[in-house]
């Protein structure tokens, strides 16, 4: 909330319940977290396609995409990462209030930041999806060549190399992509998610 006493929250005539009734779904955040190369964006994108085919209104927010626009002014220092997730949390809250299923694919390395976003939502409207892939597997994939650059000292503060990743303590969903296909991962997600978001 703003600390400026001249700013007052304005309630609108059309509320979340009405929007959700129109859409036939329950606004929810599916927060994908994991190391770079774990498969967050791949799984979130494949899941969004399946949800769309089911007639469910979604929005996928990807880390790189958000940093090219809304958060283009932020660096990758710890404070920059914290602010990156704070802003994303506020965007997610707006989507949830609109009745949309919002999928995020962000490393979001700090537990406190993920908990902070969770605290902005009703308890049943935030699902932490931990893409639990070992560092060595992510590094072998190295789709963007980032690990190689980080190991060479070309990218400072790289998560998993010289900046920590705090694995979720109690995620609603854990997917281990080292041993399963994308399709299998999506099927696991659908079994858990669909009953919770359809009305």
Secondary structure, DSSP 8 states (H G I E B T S, - for coil): --S-TT------SS-HHHHHHHHTB--EEEEEE--TTSSHHHHHHHHHHHHHHTT--EEEEEHHHHHHTTTTT--SSHHHHHHHHHHHHHHHHHHHHTT-EEEEE-----HHHHHHHHHTS-GGGEEEEEE---HHHHHHH-TTSHHHHHHTTSSTT-BTTTB-----SS-SEEE-TTSS-HHHHHHHHHHHHHHHHB-
